Each structure stands twice: as C-alpha cells, then as structure tokens.
Amino acid sequence: MTFQRARSEEQREIRRRAILDTAAAMLDEMPVTEVSLNELSRRVGLAKSNVVRYFETREAVLLELLTRFLREWLAVLAGELAAGIDPRLPATDRAGLLTGILTRSLADRPVLCGLFGAQGGVLEQNVSVEVVTRHKRESLEILDAATTLIREHVPELGDGARAYCLQVLVLAGALSAALPPPAGVLAAYQADPSLAVLHTDLHDALHVAVTMTTLGALPRS
C-alpha cells in the first residue's frame, strides 16, 4: 500500500483508518506486545515519521483500536442479548442466559480481550496525558452504554450493573493473558497428566469466572 501526500481532511482520515486496519490485521497474527511501530509503518506503506503524525506511539494506535473493538462488540452484543434473553423468565434464568451470552461473545474476541488486559501494563505506558484522557472518556461512555444494555435484560443487578460490566471485562482481559498457555506449559501438561487439571481454554475459564461474578452481583432473595 502506498500513499500520496495527504492534503485534505478526507485523505488524512483514510490514512488513519489504514493505520488502524493494518494494526488490527497484525493483532490477528501476533500478541499485543509484539506489535511494533516499525513493522506497522512498513506494512501500511508509510515512513515511521509519517505514522506518528497521526498516532504519537504504537500504544496510541492500540488504545484507539481497543475503543473501536469495544464499540463494535457492544453493537453486536445488543442483538445477541435481545435474541437470547426472554424478559418473561425469572431473574436467575435471565442471569444464566446473560452469563452464557457474555462468555461466548467475549471468548470469540480474543484480540479485544487481549487489548483490554494490556491497558494498564502496556498501552497506557507510553502515551501523552491528552491521549489517555480521551481514551478514558471514551471508555466511560462505553461502560455506561454497556451498563444500560445489561440492565435492560437483568434490571435486578440495579446499581451494581456498572461494576459488574467492568468486572467481566477485567476478567476477560486477565484470562486472555494466560490462555492459551505457551508451548512449554502445554508440554508440561502432556508430560505430567496430573497437571492437566489446570489446563483450560478461554471460553471455559470465562464461563466459570463470569458465572461466579453474575451470582455474586445478583441481590439475595
């Protein structure tokens, strides 16, 4: 991909989208920690000095991608919840369906989970106050939208719905950092079957974690 000099706002926006789309494609191939600005610049067809005109660091690129992925996820989740939860069911049944839908929806998006889990330790370490402030404001908007969405289907969560939404995302991010395990760990499980009890995948681990979080968030009868 090659670009002529961007002279209009439309051309600059095309470049921004190309940088973000290229970074997203890289995340399908490698973990967050291996995405470099040099390789991103090479793949997008721009000099590194041109890329930083649009994003000050590779962390700034990834933070914006996280925001994009969260918004896209919520848009899909709204339809999944509407189709999958019957409002006439008892609260515990609706909460169980919510758990299953959240688990599947997040487990199907390991890149989103990985980015969320990398926020504090990686993505927020090399960006300006301006970039972090914008990201945090957008994150709050997304969290509020998620809270409203969840409460539509399980209003019994009440004032705890916001903390519930955040906790589910934190769990997804933390678990994605460890799953799937590296080759050495898998080899250890294979060599010593007694260790295999520790072996799980993202979906199963998320289901357990989200189930426990949901049960803890529901009010006691």
Secondary structure, DSSP 8 states (H G I E B T S, - for coil): -------SHHHHHHHHHHHHHHHHHHHTTS-GGG--HHHHHHHHTS-HHHHTTT-SSHHHHHHHHHHHHHHHHHHHHHHHHHHH--TTS-HHHHHHHHHHHHHHHHHT-HHHHHHHHTIIIIITSS--HHHHHHHHHHHHHHHHHHHHHHHHH-GGGGGGHHHHHHHHHHHHHHHHHHSS--HHHHHHHHH-GGGGGG---HHHHHHHHHHHHHHHHS---
